[in-house]
Amino acid sequence: MKVRSLVVALVALAAVASVSRAQTDPSVGTWKLNLAKSKYNAGDPPKSAMIVITAAGTGVKVSANTVLADGKARTIEYTSMYDGKDAIVTGTADYDMVAIKRTADGTSGDRKKAGKVVQTFTRTISADGKTMTTTAKGTNAAGQKVDNVQVYDKQ
């Protein structure tokens, strides 16, 4: 009986620790694109974008809903751990996998297409937690150079 109680206590402690880590991830939340502060060099900027980042175990689930310049809607989604291992991405022709790691103030990662890195990116959260800046460098599916800076406001 004592062993069973000890196992239950350890499992509960691990669950609390996991939830605690997820709650301290400053990227978790809903973020709205601030077009006036963002910079795009490949193609026309979108009309709007909203990113929802939720805790998923020791990583995050990301859902980015964008209205493109031509008015078409696009949703990019993935769930990835902060372990640098590839995770499947849906909703874009630009890349099909992502691998992320934590940094001191956010996230860094690689976006891959057919196993090859096509973009690198960083996601930085401001000290006050109200602004997220995402930089992406590489190429898109059309072969255009990407060197974009997107600024998001926390909702």
ROSEFI-416997 format. One record per atom (N, C-alpha, C): residue number from 1; atom name; x, y, z. Coordinates in steps of 0.001 Angstrom, whole numbers. Each point is the difference from the previous one (the first is absolute). Example, Ala and Ser with C-alpha at 12.3 -4.5 7.8 and 13.67 -1.06 7.14 Angstrom:
# residues 2
num->1&atomo->N&east->13190&north->-5690&up->7800
num->1&atomo->CA&east->-890&north->1190&up->0
num->1&atomo->C&east->900&north->1200&up->0
num->2&atomo->N&east->-350&north->1050&up->-720
num->2&atomo->CA&east->820&north->1190&up->60
num->2&atomo->C&east->-770&north->1090&up->730
# end
This chain:
# residues 155
num->1&atomo->N&east->826&north->-1194&up->0
num->1&atomo->CA&east->-826&north->1194&up->0
num->1&atomo->C&east->865&north->1251&up->0
num->2&atomo->N&east->1103&north->-15&up->753
num->2&atomo->CA&east->876&north->1160&up->57
num->2&atomo->C&east->637&north->272&up->-1357
num->3&atomo->N&east->359&north->-1074&up->-710
num->3&atomo->CA&east->608&north->148&up->-1321
num->3&atomo->C&east->-1002&north->650&up->-964
num->4&atomo->N&east->-1242&north->-447&up->60
num->4&atomo->CA&east->-1041&north->556&up->-865
num->4&atomo->C&east->-196&north->1492&up->291
num->5&atomo->N&east->-40&north->376&up->1257
num->5&atomo->CA&east->-152&north->1410&up->382
num->5&atomo->C&east->1181&north->826&up->-488
num->6&atomo->N&east->1188&north->-565&up->100
num->6&atomo->CA&east->1197&north->695&up->-461
num->6&atomo->C&east->-46&north->210&up->-1510
num->7&atomo->N&east->-399&north->-1009&up->-746
num->7&atomo->CA&east->-99&north->105&up->-1461
num->7&atomo->C&east->-1028&north->1066&up->-379
num->8&atomo->N&east->-1151&north->-14&up->630
num->8&atomo->CA&east->-1041&north->998&up->-274
num->8&atomo->C&east->517&north->1404&up->297
num->9&atomo->N&east->705&north->164&up->1109
num->9&atomo->CA&east->550&north->1307&up->365
num->9&atomo->C&east->1026&north->469&up->-1032
num->10&atomo->N&east->859&north->-885&up->-459
num->10&atomo->CA&east->1010&north->360&up->-999
num->10&atomo->C&east->-637&north->376&up->-1330
num->11&atomo->N&east->-1011&north->-725&up->-430
num->11&atomo->CA&east->-709&north->324&up->-1244
num->11&atomo->C&east->-669&north->1360&up->122
num->12&atomo->N&east->-625&north->256&up->1125
num->12&atomo->CA&east->-651&north->1302&up->213
num->12&atomo->C&east->1020&north->1128&up->-7
num->13&atomo->N&east->1132&north->-210&up->626
num->13&atomo->CA&east->1053&north->1008&up->23
num->13&atomo->C&east->517&north->286&up->-1408
num->14&atomo->N&east->191&north->-1033&up->-799
num->14&atomo->CA&east->464&north->175&up->-1382
num->14&atomo->C&east->-1024&north->779&up->-813
num->15&atomo->N&east->-1280&north->-287&up->201
num->15&atomo->CA&east->-1056&north->716&up->-726
num->15&atomo->C&east->-22&north->1474&up->375
num->16&atomo->N&east->137&north->291&up->1288
num->16&atomo->CA&east->21&north->1392&up->460
num->16&atomo->C&east->1207&north->727&up->-570
num->17&atomo->N&east->1148&north->-635&up->-12
num->17&atomo->CA&east->1216&north->612&up->-550
num->17&atomo->C&east->-166&north->297&up->-1478
num->18&atomo->N&east->-625&north->-915&up->-740
num->18&atomo->CA&east->-220&north->199&up->-1438
num->18&atomo->C&east->-941&north->1172&up->-242
num->19&atomo->N&east->-1091&north->70&up->754
num->19&atomo->CA&east->-944&north->1113&up->-134
num->19&atomo->C&east->672&north->1309&up->371
num->20&atomo->N&east->804&north->-12&up->1046
num->20&atomo->CA&east->701&north->1206&up->438
num->20&atomo->C&east->929&north->525&up->-1085
num->21&atomo->N&east->759&north->-913&up->-656
num->21&atomo->CA&east->888&north->415&up->-1095
num->21&atomo->C&east->-808&north->599&up->-1142
num->22&atomo->N&east->-1123&north->-633&up->-356
num->22&atomo->CA&east->-825&north->480&up->-1110
num->22&atomo->C&east->-552&north->1388&up->302
num->23&atomo->N&east->-395&north->231&up->1250
num->23&atomo->CA&east->-575&north->1287&up->356
num->23&atomo->C&east->1044&north->1104&up->-15
num->24&atomo->N&east->1272&north->-330&up->132
num->24&atomo->CA&east->1032&north->1024&up->-11
num->24&atomo->C&east->523&north->276&up->-1405
num->25&atomo->N&east->-493&north->-701&up->-1014
num->25&atomo->CA&east->418&north->228&up->-1385
num->25&atomo->C&east->-633&north->1314&up->-457
num->26&atomo->N&east->806&north->1041&up->-212
num->26&atomo->CA&east->-556&north->1308&up->-349
num->26&atomo->C&east->-629&north->69&up->-1384
num->27&atomo->N&east->241&north->-1004&up->-846
num->27&atomo->CA&east->-600&north->30&up->-1339
num->27&atomo->C&east->-1435&north->-492&up->-2
num->28&atomo->N&east->-427&north->-677&up->1054
num->28&atomo->CA&east->-1356&north->-523&up->70
num->28&atomo->C&east->-993&north->1162&up->55
num->29&atomo->N&east->-983&north->-39&up->-893
num->29&atomo->CA&east->-1019&north->1037&up->-53
num->29&atomo->C&east->-480&north->213&up->-1420
num->30&atomo->N&east->-783&north->1048&up->-171
num->30&atomo->CA&east->-526&north->379&up->-1311
num->30&atomo->C&east->684&north->1284&up->-421
num->31&atomo->N&east->510&north->-1&up->-1240
num->31&atomo->CA&east->809&north->1107&up->-513
num->31&atomo->C&east->-565&north->500&up->-1318
num->32&atomo->N&east->-176&north->1320&up->-114
num->32&atomo->CA&east->-533&north->624&up->-1219
num->32&atomo->C&east->1119&north->760&up->-704
num->33&atomo->N&east->117&north->-225&up->-1319
num->33&atomo->CA&east->1030&north->654&up->-799
num->33&atomo->C&east->-199&north->1505&up->-23
num->34&atomo->N&east->1078&north->742&up->255
num->34&atomo->CA&east->11&north->1454&up->-101
num->34&atomo->C&east->701&north->327&up->-1324
num->35&atomo->N&east->-788&north->193&up->-1056
num->35&atomo->CA&east->554&north->223&up->-1331
num->35&atomo->C&east->864&north->1260&up->-80
num->36&atomo->N&east->-364&north->1029&up->740
num->36&atomo->CA&east->745&north->1267&up->-57
num->36&atomo->C&east->1435&north->-167&up->492
num->37&atomo->N&east->237&north->-947&up->901
num->37&atomo->CA&east->1337&north->-204&up->560
num->37&atomo->C&east->749&north->-1154&up->-671
num->38&atomo->N&east->-639&north->-712&up->-922
num->38&atomo->CA&east->594&north->-1170&up->-637
num->38&atomo->C&east->633&north->360&up->-1337
num->39&atomo->N&east->917&north->-873&up->-460
num->39&atomo->CA&east->710&north->228&up->-1257
num->39&atomo->C&east->26&north->-1302&up->-800
num->40&atomo->N&east->-419&north->88&up->-1264
num->40&atomo->CA&east->-8&north->-1152&up->-899
num->40&atomo->C&east->799&north->342&up->-1248
num->41&atomo->N&east->834&north->-935&up->-458
num->41&atomo->CA&east->723&north->266&up->-1235
num->41&atomo->C&east->-402&north->-932&up->-1131
num->42&atomo->N&east->-633&north->-1140&up->309
num->42&atomo->CA&east->-393&north->-955&up->-1039
num->42&atomo->C&east->-1509&north->27&up->-175
num->43&atomo->N&east->-451&north->544&up->-1122
num->43&atomo->CA&east->-1430&north->55&up->-254
num->43&atomo->C&east->-692&north->1072&up->814
num->44&atomo->N&east->-1305&north->68&up->-182
num->44&atomo->CA&east->-803&north->989&up->714
num->44&atomo->C&east->-266&north->-462&up->1427
num->45&atomo->N&east->-21&north->921&up->948
num->45&atomo->CA&east->-312&north->-390&up->1381
num->45&atomo->C&east->-1450&north->-472&up->97
num->46&atomo->N&east->-308&north->-773&up->1014
num->46&atomo->CA&east->-1387&north->-456&up->175
num->46&atomo->C&east->-894&north->1161&up->416
num->47&atomo->N&east->-1299&north->-225&up->-125
num->47&atomo->CA&east->-962&north->996&up->482
num->47&atomo->C&east->-91&north->-50&up->1522
num->48&atomo->N&east->125&north->-1206&up->555
num->48&atomo->CA&east->-59&north->-158&up->1454
num->48&atomo->C&east->546&north->-1375&up->375
num->49&atomo->N&east->339&north->-144&up->1277
num->49&atomo->CA&east->440&north->-1302&up->517
num->49&atomo->C&east->-217&north->-48&up->1503
num->50&atomo->N&east->-333&north->-1174&up->466
num->50&atomo->CA&east->-195&north->-251&up->1424
num->50&atomo->C&east->660&north->-1342&up->299
num->51&atomo->N&east->841&north->-31&up->1027
num->51&atomo->CA&east->654&north->-1239&up->414
num->51&atomo->C&east->-482&north->-356&up->1402
num->52&atomo->N&east->-383&north->-1257&up->156
num->52&atomo->CA&east->-378&north->-509&up->1310
num->52&atomo->C&east->1037&north->-1061&up->370
num->53&atomo->N&east->688&north->223&up->1118
num->53&atomo->CA&east->1002&north->-936&up->489
num->53&atomo->C&east->-493&north->-538&up->1341
num->54&atomo->N&east->-123&north->-1323&up->84
num->54&atomo->CA&east->-454&north->-637&up->1231
num->54&atomo->C&east->1059&north->-996&up->468
num->55&atomo->N&east->36&north->-227&up->1290
num->55&atomo->CA&east->924&north->-976&up->567
num->55&atomo->C&east->-432&north->-1390&up->-430
num->56&atomo->N&east->997&north->-824&up->-346
num->56&atomo->CA&east->-262&north->-1389&up->-395
num->56&atomo->C&east->1111&north->-862&up->590
num->57&atomo->N&east->-222&north->-529&up->1181
num->57&atomo->CA&east->1039&north->-780&up->669
num->57&atomo->C&east->1198&north->885&up->289
num->58&atomo->N&east->1157&north->-400&up->-492
num->58&atomo->CA&east->1213&north->801&up->188
num->58&atomo->C&east->286&north->864&up->-1221
num->59&atomo->N&east->-1015&north->246&up->-805
num->59&atomo->CA&east->147&north->829&up->-1195
num->59&atomo->C&east->-1207&north->887&up->-200
num->60&atomo->N&east->-280&north->290&up->-1268
num->60&atomo->CA&east->-1110&north->882&up->-330
num->60&atomo->C&east->-757&north->-507&up->-1217
num->61&atomo->N&east->-1268&north->381&up->-52
num->61&atomo->CA&east->-820&north->-174&up->-1198
num->61&atomo->C&east->-175&north->1399&up->-571
num->62&atomo->N&east->299&north->150&up->-1288
num->62&atomo->CA&east->-97&north->1298&up->-662
num->62&atomo->C&east->-1035&north->-87&up->-1107
num->63&atomo->N&east->-914&north->980&up->-18
num->63&atomo->CA&east->-992&north->119&up->-1056
num->63&atomo->C&east->25&north->1443&up->-487
num->64&atomo->N&east->470&north->195&up->-1240
num->64&atomo->CA&east->123&north->1340&up->-583
num->64&atomo->C&east->-1046&north->171&up->-1093
num->65&atomo->N&east->-965&north->876&up->248
num->65&atomo->CA&east->-1062&north->284&up->-966
num->65&atomo->C&east->299&north->1319&up->-686
num->66&atomo->N&east->162&north->-70&up->-1329
num->66&atomo->CA&east->404&north->1170&up->-775
num->66&atomo->C&east->-978&north->242&up->-1134
num->67&atomo->N&east->-308&north->1272&up->-251
num->67&atomo->CA&east->-712&north->389&up->-1211
num->67&atomo->C&east->1070&north->598&up->-909
num->68&atomo->N&east->287&north->-717&up->-1083
num->68&atomo->CA&east->1048&north->413&up->-921
num->68&atomo->C&east->-386&north->1264&up->-769
num->69&atomo->N&east->957&north->587&up->-689
num->69&atomo->CA&east->-228&north->1236&up->-753
num->69&atomo->C&east->-1130&north->-148&up->-1016
num->70&atomo->N&east->-159&north->-1205&up->-574
num->70&atomo->CA&east->-1059&north->-224&up->-995
num->70&atomo->C&east->-1347&north->-333&up->637
num->71&atomo->N&east->-73&north->25&up->1333
num->71&atomo->CA&east->-1247&north->-255&up->706
num->71&atomo->C&east->-226&north->-1452&up->391
num->72&atomo->N&east->878&north->-907&up->-443
num->72&atomo->CA&east->-147&north->-1408&up->357
num->72&atomo->C&east->448&north->-226&up->1445
num->73&atomo->N&east->-721&north->-891&up->669
num->73&atomo->CA&east->353&north->-349&up->1381
num->73&atomo->C&east->963&north->-1182&up->5
num->74&atomo->N&east->933&north->20&up->949
num->74&atomo->CA&east->959&north->-1096&up->144
num->74&atomo->C&east->195&north->-256&up->1495
num->75&atomo->N&east->35&north->-1277&up->367
num->75&atomo->CA&east->264&north->-384&up->1382
num->75&atomo->C&east->1184&north->-946&up->19
num->76&atomo->N&east->1063&north->423&up->675
num->76&atomo->CA&east->1180&north->-833&up->192
num->76&atomo->C&east->-62&north->-544&up->1416
num->77&atomo->N&east->204&north->-1322&up->150
num->77&atomo->CA&east->-71&north->-600&up->1330
num->77&atomo->C&east->1114&north->-1002&up->219
num->78&atomo->N&east->463&north->-47&up->1247
num->78&atomo->CA&east->941&north->-1040&up->418
num->78&atomo->C&east->21&north->-82&up->1515
num->79&atomo->N&east->423&north->-1163&up->480
num->79&atomo->CA&east->263&north->-206&up->1413
num->79&atomo->C&east->1442&north->-486&up->90
num->80&atomo->N&east->820&north->706&up->773
num->80&atomo->CA&east->1424&north->-318&up->74
num->80&atomo->C&east->500&north->124&up->1428
num->81&atomo->N&east->908&north->-890&up->352
num->81&atomo->CA&east->675&north->78&up->1282
num->81&atomo->C&east->1235&north->885&up->-180
num->82&atomo->N&east->522&north->535&up->1078
num->82&atomo->CA&east->1196&north->848&up->-50
num->82&atomo->C&east->1272&north->-853&up->10
num->83&atomo->N&east->15&north->-1042&up->-808
num->83&atomo->CA&east->1121&north->-934&up->17
num->83&atomo->C&east->831&north->2&up->-1279
num->84&atomo->N&east->-341&north->874&up->-948
num->84&atomo->CA&east->748&north->70&up->-1247
num->84&atomo->C&east->-321&north->-1111&up->-981
num->85&atomo->N&east->-994&north->-818&up->313
num->85&atomo->CA&east->-388&north->-1089&up->-903
num->85&atomo->C&east->-1120&north->464&up->-929
num->86&atomo->N&east->-22&north->-575&up->-1206
num->86&atomo->CA&east->-986&north->384&up->-1007
num->86&atomo->C&east->-1427&north->-319&up->433
num->87&atomo->N&east->-906&north->928&up->-318
num->87&atomo->CA&east->-1429&north->-185&up->221
num->87&atomo->C&east->-710&north->364&up->-1305
num->88&atomo->N&east->-1064&north->-690&up->-296
num->88&atomo->CA&east->-745&north->211&up->-1244
num->88&atomo->C&east->-744&north->1329&up->32
num->89&atomo->N&east->50&north->715&up->-1138
num->89&atomo->CA&east->-708&north->1271&up->-178
num->89&atomo->C&east->-1027&north->-191&up->-1104
num->90&atomo->N&east->-1212&north->524&up->214
num->90&atomo->CA&east->-1019&north->-25&up->-1041
num->90&atomo->C&east->-408&north->1429&up->-349
num->91&atomo->N&east->-486&north->183&up->-1228
num->91&atomo->CA&east->-605&north->1271&up->-392
num->91&atomo->C&east->854&north->942&up->-825
num->92&atomo->N&east->1234&north->-369&up->-338
num->92&atomo->CA&east->840&north->876&up->-817
num->92&atomo->C&east->832&north->-828&up->-971
num->93&atomo->N&east->233&north->556&up->-1179
num->93&atomo->CA&east->878&north->-647&up->-980
num->93&atomo->C&east->1461&north->361&up->255
num->94&atomo->N&east->259&north->979&up->863
num->94&atomo->CA&east->1364&north->470&up->238
num->94&atomo->C&east->849&north->-1008&up->771
num->95&atomo->N&east->-595&north->-738&up->929
num->95&atomo->CA&east->742&north->-976&up->809
num->95&atomo->C&east->-971&north->-1039&up->528
num->96&atomo->N&east->521&north->-1192&up->324
num->96&atomo->CA&east->-854&north->-1084&up->482
num->96&atomo->C&east->407&north->-548&up->1367
num->97&atomo->N&east->1136&north->516&up->524
num->97&atomo->CA&east->475&north->-409&up->1326
num->97&atomo->C&east->564&north->1225&up->712
num->98&atomo->N&east->9&north->-75&up->1336
num->98&atomo->CA&east->612&north->1046&up->809
num->98&atomo->C&east->704&north->-670&up->1173
num->99&atomo->N&east->1126&north->574&up->408
num->99&atomo->CA&east->729&north->-471&up->1179
num->99&atomo->C&east->323&north->1231&up->835
num->100&atomo->N&east->-406&north->1&up->1289
num->100&atomo->CA&east->169&north->1188&up->829
num->100&atomo->C&east->785&north->-294&up->1268
num->101&atomo->N&east->618&north->1065&up->525
num->101&atomo->CA&east->701&north->-44&up->1286
num->101&atomo->C&east->-286&north->1293&up->737
num->102&atomo->N&east->57&north->-54&up->1320
num->102&atomo->CA&east->-165&north->1206&up->822
num->102&atomo->C&east->1261&north->850&up->-75
num->103&atomo->N&east->-193&north->1304&up->97
num->103&atomo->CA&east->1104&north->936&up->156
num->103&atomo->C&east->-253&north->771&up->1288
num->104&atomo->N&east->887&north->894&up->356
num->104&atomo->CA&east->-160&north->771&up->1242
num->104&atomo->C&east->-1296&north->804&up->9
num->105&atomo->N&east->-421&north->497&up->-1159
num->105&atomo->CA&east->-1191&north->852&up->-58
num->105&atomo->C&east->-1018&north->-457&up->-1037
num->106&atomo->N&east->5&north->-1288&up->-336
num->106&atomo->CA&east->-979&north->-482&up->-978
num->106&atomo->C&east->361&north->-1351&up->-577
num->107&atomo->N&east->-10&north->-59&up->-1337
num->107&atomo->CA&east->162&north->-1250&up->-717
num->107&atomo->C&east->842&north->231&up->-1247
num->108&atomo->N&east->778&north->-1006&up->-379
num->108&atomo->CA&east->666&north->13&up->-1303
num->108&atomo->C&east->-339&north->-1313&up->-682
num->109&atomo->N&east->86&north->9&up->-1333
num->109&atomo->CA&east->-334&north->-1237&up->-682
num->109&atomo->C&east->357&north->-17&up->-1460
num->110&atomo->N&east->-163&north->-1189&up->-564
num->110&atomo->CA&east->206&north->-229&up->-1421
num->110&atomo->C&east->-1315&north->-444&up->-614
num->111&atomo->N&east->-274&north->514&up->-1198
num->111&atomo->CA&east->-1137&north->-447&up->-796
num->111&atomo->C&east->579&north->-797&up->-1157
num->112&atomo->N&east->-563&north->-1195&up->-228
num->112&atomo->CA&east->567&north->-904&up->-997
num->112&atomo->C&east->-1032&north->-389&up->-1048
num->113&atomo->N&east->501&north->-260&up->-1194
num->113&atomo->CA&east->-823&north->-513&up->-1094
num->113&atomo->C&east->730&north->-1225&up->-534
num->114&atomo->N&east->-660&north->-1151&up->37
num->114&atomo->CA&east->589&north->-1254&up->-472
num->114&atomo->C&east->1358&north->-268&up->667
num->115&atomo->N&east->100&north->300&up->1305
num->115&atomo->CA&east->1201&north->-279&up->764
num->115&atomo->C&east->1096&north->1044&up->-79
num->116&atomo->N&east->-162&north->1012&up->-831
num->116&atomo->CA&east->1020&north->1034&up->-171
num->116&atomo->C&east->-454&north->1299&up->691
num->117&atomo->N&east->912&north->637&up->755
num->117&atomo->CA&east->-331&north->1271&up->645
num->117&atomo->C&east->-191&north->1067&up->-1081
num->118&atomo->N&east->-1199&north->626&up->2
num->118&atomo->CA&east->-295&north->1051&up->-974
num->118&atomo->C&east->-121&north->1368&up->674
num->119&atomo->N&east->-256&north->-5&up->1298
num->119&atomo->CA&east->-91&north->1249&up->757
num->119&atomo->C&east->475&north->-241&up->1428
num->120&atomo->N&east->592&north->1035&up->586
num->120&atomo->CA&east->271&north->14&up->1426
num->120&atomo->C&east->-856&north->1110&up->588
num->121&atomo->N&east->-378&north->-144&up->1260
num->121&atomo->CA&east->-834&north->1039&up->601
num->121&atomo->C&east->279&north->131&up->1483
num->122&atomo->N&east->-349&north->1156&up->523
num->122&atomo->CA&east->20&north->237&up->1439
num->122&atomo->C&east->-1330&north->622&up->384
num->123&atomo->N&east->-426&north->-288&up->1203
num->123&atomo->CA&east->-1215&north->592&up->565
num->123&atomo->C&east->430&north->579&up->1337
num->124&atomo->N&east->-10&north->1326&up->128
num->124&atomo->CA&east->478&north->671&up->1207
num->124&atomo->C&east->-1165&north->694&up->692
num->125&atomo->N&east->-96&north->-190&up->1302
num->125&atomo->CA&east->-1049&north->634&up->796
num->125&atomo->C&east->623&north->1165&up->761
num->126&atomo->N&east->-653&north->1150&up->-41
num->126&atomo->CA&east->502&north->1184&up->703
num->126&atomo->C&east->4&north->-233&up->1509
num->127&atomo->N&east->791&north->796&up->711
num->127&atomo->CA&east->120&north->-131&up->1459
num->127&atomo->C&east->-1347&north->138&up->699
num->128&atomo->N&east->-879&north->851&up->-533
num->128&atomo->CA&east->-1310&north->185&up->633
num->128&atomo->C&east->-1027&north->-1044&up->-447
num->129&atomo->N&east->389&north->-884&up->-938
num->129&atomo->CA&east->-875&north->-1075&up->-448
num->129&atomo->C&east->-1104&north->419&up->-939
num->130&atomo->N&east->11&north->1252&up->-466
num->130&atomo->CA&east->-1099&north->511&up->-822
num->130&atomo->C&east->279&north->-28&up->-1497
num->131&atomo->N&east->1256&north->-224&up->-388
num->131&atomo->CA&east->365&north->30&up->-1413
num->131&atomo->C&east->826&north->-1233&up->-349
num->132&atomo->N&east->-333&north->-602&up->-1138
num->132&atomo->CA&east->768&north->-1119&up->-521
num->132&atomo->C&east->527&north->410&up->-1372
num->133&atomo->N&east->1309&north->-159&up->-196
num->133&atomo->CA&east->613&north->328&up->-1281
num->133&atomo->C&east->539&north->-1285&up->-602
num->134&atomo->N&east->-437&north->-300&up->-1213
num->134&atomo->CA&east->443&north->-1195&up->-697
num->134&atomo->C&east->815&north->419&up->-1212
num->135&atomo->N&east->1210&north->-521&up->-120
num->135&atomo->CA&east->818&north->240&up->-1186
num->135&atomo->C&east->142&north->-1322&up->-740
num->136&atomo->N&east->-56&north->59&up->-1319
num->136&atomo->CA&east->159&north->-1195&up->-826
num->136&atomo->C&east->920&north->332&up->-1163
num->137&atomo->N&east->973&north->-886&up->-241
num->137&atomo->CA&east->940&north->179&up->-1108
num->137&atomo->C&east->118&north->-1317&up->-751
num->138&atomo->N&east->102&north->106&up->-1337
num->138&atomo->CA&east->146&north->-1194&up->-829
num->138&atomo->C&east->-675&north->220&up->-1333
num->139&atomo->N&east->-704&north->-1032&up->-466
num->139&atomo->CA&east->-742&north->91&up->-1265
num->139&atomo->C&east->-1396&north->-563&up->193
num->140&atomo->N&east->-930&north->453&up->-843
num->140&atomo->CA&east->-1364&north->-530&up->44
num->140&atomo->C&east->-182&north->-1020&up->-1124
num->141&atomo->N&east->-1203&north->-534&up->-147
num->141&atomo->CA&east->-273&north->-1035&up->-998
num->141&atomo->C&east->202&north->503&up->-1422
num->142&atomo->N&east->-119&north->1323&up->-220
num->142&atomo->CA&east->200&north->582&up->-1327
num->142&atomo->C&east->1475&north->282&up->-280
num->143&atomo->N&east->863&north->-313&up->963
num->143&atomo->CA&east->1424&north->239&up->-173
num->143&atomo->C&east->433&north->1420&up->308
num->144&atomo->N&east->-919&north->821&up->512
num->144&atomo->CA&east->318&north->1380&up->354
num->144&atomo->C&east->737&north->44&up->1331
num->145&atomo->N&east->924&north->952&up->119
num->145&atomo->CA&east->712&north->200&up->1262
num->145&atomo->C&east->-979&north->533&up->1044
num->146&atomo->N&east->45&north->-561&up->1179
num->146&atomo->CA&east->-833&north->435&up->1121
num->146&atomo->C&east->917&north->627&up->1045
num->147&atomo->N&east->-326&north->1209&up->393
num->147&atomo->CA&east->703&north->706&up->1074
num->147&atomo->C&east->-1042&north->888&up->662
num->148&atomo->N&east->-898&north->-625&up->736
num->148&atomo->CA&east->-1178&north->675&up->548
num->148&atomo->C&east->112&north->200&up->1502
num->149&atomo->N&east->-596&north->1102&up->460
num->149&atomo->CA&east->-119&north->273&up->1427
num->149&atomo->C&east->-1486&north->255&up->254
num->150&atomo->N&east->-600&north->-842&up->826
num->150&atomo->CA&east->-1412&north->143&up->338
num->150&atomo->C&east->-93&north->364&up->1474
num->151&atomo->N&east->-786&north->1016&up->283
num->151&atomo->CA&east->-197&north->450&up->1375
num->151&atomo->C&east->-1452&north->-267&up->359
num->152&atomo->N&east->-183&north->-669&up->1143
num->152&atomo->CA&east->-1338&north->-378&up->480
num->152&atomo->C&east->-258&north->638&up->1365
num->153&atomo->N&east->-1262&north->367&up->215
num->153&atomo->CA&east->-436&north->521&up->1289
num->153&atomo->C&east->-811&north->-1068&up->709
num->154&atomo->N&east->268&north->-201&up->1290
num->154&atomo->CA&east->-731&north->-988&up->778
num->154&atomo->C&east->-1433&north->483&up->201
num->155&atomo->N&east->-918&north->-909&up->-162
num->155&atomo->CA&east->-1426&north->329&up->142
num->155&atomo->C&east->-505&north->-382&up->1377
# end
